[in-house]
Amino acid sequence: MEVVRMFLVLGHLFALLAAAVAVAFGDYALLGRKQIDNDVLRKASSGVALALAALWVTGLGIIYVDTHFAMALILAKPKILAKLTVVAVLTLNGMLMHAKVLPALERRFSAERAIGVASWATVAGAVSAAGWGYAVFLGVARPLTPILGYQGFVALFALAVLAACAVSARLVRPELCRRLIDASPQALGVRRATDASYSPVAQAA
């Protein structure tokens, strides 16, 4: 079983590496060009989904080799529980991104609506970045297990997510909002006409 475990760990590491590459391409699709590259963004999202599936398969395989899915053994391993929690959060966040965020990023909005869409996208991206980064950290965090325990690992993960959200809100959201605003001549013309209709001069007339 040691040989099987070795290959499972290797596959686990490759899944993390593939996810890191896919996330980097996703960031490039959002911010690396003058406009959002939806084709690259969709491919990057698919890459992250495949990496996440590989992470589940190899991770559960490792857990089986180590514990044979005996609940008493799993509950006695805080790092395993923390890994399952982080991967579950990544999975739920990925489902949200596929269902809501990515379709919205393919559209353009008024300035007011773009702020809300950019905020949701920024939070989802921050959770993804923090989650994948924390998954790598958990891979080397065995010496901290007696110190932190499950609650400590989860609290540290929550802090990582909050920090990622704060940084993204400060640095990413304004640029993403700008890219989501509909700047077409037709949209600008409609908005200017609407603004003019509600101007004091127009109302007085």
C-alpha positions in Angstrom: 0.0 0.0 0.0 3.0 2.3 0.5 3.5 2.4 -3.3 -0.1 3.1 -3.9 0.0 5.9 -1.3 3.1 7.3 -3.0 1.4 7.6 -6.4 -1.7 9.1 -4.7 0.4 11.8 -3.0 2.1 12.5 -6.3 -1.3 12.8 -8.0 -2.4 15.1 -5.2 0.6 17.4 -5.7 0.0 17.5 -9.5 -3.6 18.5 -8.8 -2.5 21.4 -6.6 0.1 22.4 -9.3 -2.6 22.2 -12.0 -4.9 24.3 -10.0 -2.3 27.0 -9.4 -1.6 27.2 -13.1 -5.3 27.4 -13.9 -5.9 30.1 -11.3 -3.0 32.1 -12.7 -4.5 31.8 -16.2 -7.9 32.9 -14.8 -6.3 36.0 -13.2 -4.6 36.8 -16.5 -7.9 36.4 -18.4 -9.6 38.9 -16.0 -6.8 41.5 -15.5 -4.0 40.7 -17.9 -5.5 42.3 -21.0 -7.4 45.4 -21.8 -10.7 43.5 -21.7 -11.8 40.3 -20.0 -10.9 37.3 -22.1 -13.9 35.1 -21.7 -12.5 32.2 -23.7 -9.4 31.9 -21.5 -11.5 32.4 -18.4 -13.8 29.5 -19.3 -10.8 27.2 -20.0 -9.1 28.3 -16.8 -12.3 27.6 -14.9 -12.6 24.1 -16.4 -9.0 23.5 -15.4 -9.7 24.4 -11.8 -12.8 22.1 -11.8 -10.7 19.2 -13.1 -8.0 19.9 -10.6 -10.5 20.0 -7.8 -12.0 16.7 -8.9 -8.5 15.2 -8.9 -7.9 16.6 -5.5 -11.0 14.9 -4.1 -10.1 11.5 -5.8 -6.5 11.5 -4.7 -7.2 12.9 -1.2 -9.9 10.4 -0.5 -7.6 7.7 -1.8 -4.9 8.8 0.7 -7.4 8.9 3.5 -8.6 5.4 2.7 -5.0 4.0 2.7 -4.3 5.7 6.0 -7.6 5.0 7.8 -9.8 2.7 5.7 -12.5 5.3 6.2 -12.7 4.4 9.9 -14.6 7.4 11.4 -12.8 7.2 14.7 -9.4 7.4 13.0 -10.5 10.3 10.8 -12.0 12.3 13.6 -8.8 11.9 15.5 -6.8 13.6 12.7 -7.4 17.3 12.8 -5.4 18.0 9.7 -7.5 15.6 7.6 -10.7 17.3 8.9 -9.2 20.7 8.0 -8.3 19.5 4.5 -11.8 18.2 4.0 -13.3 21.5 5.2 -11.1 23.5 2.9 -11.8 21.3 -0.2 -15.5 21.4 0.6 -15.4 25.2 0.7 -13.5 25.3 -2.6 -16.1 23.0 -4.1 -19.1 25.1 -3.0 -17.3 28.2 -4.1 -16.5 26.7 -7.5 -20.2 25.7 -8.0 -21.2 29.3 -7.2 -18.6 30.6 -9.7 -19.8 28.3 -12.5 -23.5 29.0 -11.8 -23.5 32.8 -11.1 -20.1 34.5 -11.4 -18.7 33.3 -14.7 -21.9 34.0 -16.7 -22.1 37.5 -15.2 -18.5 38.2 -16.2 -19.4 37.6 -19.8 -21.9 40.5 -19.7 -21.5 44.3 -19.3 -23.5 46.5 -17.0 -24.3 50.0 -15.9 -21.8 51.5 -13.4 -24.1 50.8 -10.5 -24.7 47.2 -11.4 -21.1 46.6 -12.2 -20.1 47.4 -8.6 -22.3 44.6 -7.3 -21.1 42.0 -9.8 -17.5 42.9 -9.3 -17.9 42.6 -5.6 -19.3 39.1 -5.9 -16.7 38.1 -8.4 -13.9 39.5 -6.1 -15.1 37.6 -3.1 -15.4 34.3 -5.0 -11.9 34.8 -6.5 -10.5 35.6 -3.1 -12.0 32.5 -1.5 -10.6 30.4 -4.4 -7.1 31.9 -4.1 -7.0 31.6 -0.3 -8.4 28.1 -0.4 -5.9 26.7 -2.8 -3.0 28.5 -1.1 -4.2 27.1 2.3 -4.5 23.6 0.8 -0.8 23.8 0.0 -0.1 25.1 3.5 -1.9 22.1 5.0 0.2 19.8 3.1 3.3 20.9 5.1 1.6 21.8 8.4 1.9 18.5 10.2 4.2 20.0 12.9 1.5 22.6 13.7 -1.3 20.0 14.2 -0.7 19.5 18.0 -0.6 23.3 18.4 -3.6 24.3 16.3 -5.9 21.4 16.2 -9.0 21.4 13.9 -10.4 24.7 15.4 -7.1 26.4 15.0 -6.7 25.3 11.4 -10.2 26.5 10.5 -9.7 29.8 12.3 -6.5 30.4 10.4 -8.2 29.5 7.1 -11.0 32.0 7.9 -8.3 34.7 8.6 -6.6 33.8 5.2 -10.0 34.2 3.4 -10.7 37.6 5.1 -7.2 38.8 4.3 -7.6 37.7 0.6 -11.0 39.5 0.4 -9.6 42.7 1.9 -6.7 42.7 -0.6 -8.9 41.9 -3.5 -11.4 44.5 -2.6 -8.6 47.1 -2.5 -6.7 46.1 -5.6 -8.8 43.9 -7.8 -12.4 45.1 -7.5 -11.9 48.7 -8.9 -10.2 47.4 -12.0 -12.7 44.5 -12.5 -15.6 47.0 -12.1 -14.1 49.2 -14.8 -13.9 46.2 -17.2 -17.6 45.2 -16.5 -19.0 48.7 -17.3 -20.8 48.8 -20.6 -18.9 51.5 -22.5 -20.6 50.9 -25.9 -21.8 54.1 -27.7 -25.4 52.7 -27.5 -25.3 52.2 -23.8 -23.6 55.5 -23.1 -26.2 57.2 -25.3 -29.1 55.6 -23.4 -27.6 56.6 -20.1 -27.0 60.2 -21.2 -30.5 60.5 -22.5 -31.8 59.0 -19.2 -29.7 61.4 -17.1 -30.9 64.3 -19.2 -34.5 63.4 -18.7 -34.1 63.6 -15.0 -32.0 66.7 -14.9 -33.4 69.9 -13.2 -33.5 71.7 -16.6 -35.5 68.9 -18.1 -37.9 68.7 -15.2 -38.4 72.4 -15.2 -39.3 72.2 -18.9 
